[in-house]
């Protein structure tokens, strides 16, 4: 785990706003002591959940998206450590591992222009470097008996999460993706739009459910490909549920769970599916924050949940006065997942 910038007690103190008469998450959250070996300490730590950051936007850029997803990690941390530690959710159930050190890779990408064919190839190769780190660390966390909560970064990291979970479990896993897009584009070099297609092609992803796909952004070619793989990929659309009312949200959650719960599965949440949340592919229309919170609670309480991934948030794309809101949203989703698992 040499490529992790570990989160320390000093970092906790720096970000936590102490207040008399209150106990903040940052006063109870665990970190890995300097002298301890990361993996060994994880196995024995009392926390059930491990927070990992991937502060990059390489995959987004390689997919012709707007950069900025690299800024979500720090904003989210600031919000999470200042939550109230109370009877509803306790900070000591969470260990902040830190973030993958992508500073060198991000620097390499600075001079690359995605509209230049060779440069886009180089960006894809840099995404592959991040893939290796993500899959390695996610596998280590799960093998230690903990549940990773990964804060991106772009949706390219779904590949590393799925591969890491599959390696830790010793077999392919399933995934459910709350998203406006399929992210099942062709195998044209790694980027944020093909994490699931690569994971399935390489044998790490067994079954895949896309929840709330926006019909306006599902290309004909991708939908034809999904049709060919109908035994392994299912989906519903936002319009079926929220606009035409052909299906109900709760029934669709039950249907999706029935499809994936026979194996360990990852929960993938793309923040660009939520209205007006700062992201690369920001949308004015989509499921409400309450709906995604219900979704995380519903799937999070299942015993076969392998991880939670919150991605594509880009506070840098919000206006300055509201740039903290993406972090606050992520903090709500993190605690909904922790609460779904029960325990004290």
Helices and strands as residue ranges (DSSP letters): E 4-6, H 9-15, G 25-27, H 38-44, E 49-54, H 58-62, G 69-71, H 72-81, G 91-93, E 94-100, H 103-109, H 117-143, E 147-152, H 157-169, E 173-178, H 195-201, E 205-213, G 215-217, H 220-228, E 233-237, H 238-238, I 239-243, H 249-260, E 265-270, G 271-273, H 289-300, E 305-311, G 315-317, G 320-322, H 325-340
